[in-house]
Amino acid sequence: MYGQHWYDSALRSLGRTGLSVMVTSFTARLFGGVTKEERLSANDLCLRCKKHPQATKQFDLWSAPDVLVVHLKRFGSSRALPDKIDVFIYFPVTGLDLGDVVGERRVARDLKAKGVDVEA
């Protein structure tokens, strides 16, 4: 541990500089691609009628887990051979708020913004 962040001391000994991910933007980077709305393509057929629907799909998180496991990508594939990624990462051990990505809280916040009285 290094302060309140996960820290890889091996990278420190190598003198690597890296990317500092702020707590507020960490959740957006972590869940942004997963929870983003996606338009279905022409290859996505309706299983019943076999037509191409004009539709979108979106994954949402409806509750926060007690334990969050994050798998960090360790290798890139920019060339024919994989390259090890040696980017320095600050990971927030405390203060990680999933309120912006957890569905029920996000829906309640959006309703409050529209002036609807919502119980907490």
Summary of the structure (lengths in Angstrom):
residues: 120
radius of gyration: 19.8
end to end distance: 35.0
largest distance: 60.3
contacts: 205
relative contact order: 0.22
helix: 24%
strand: 14%
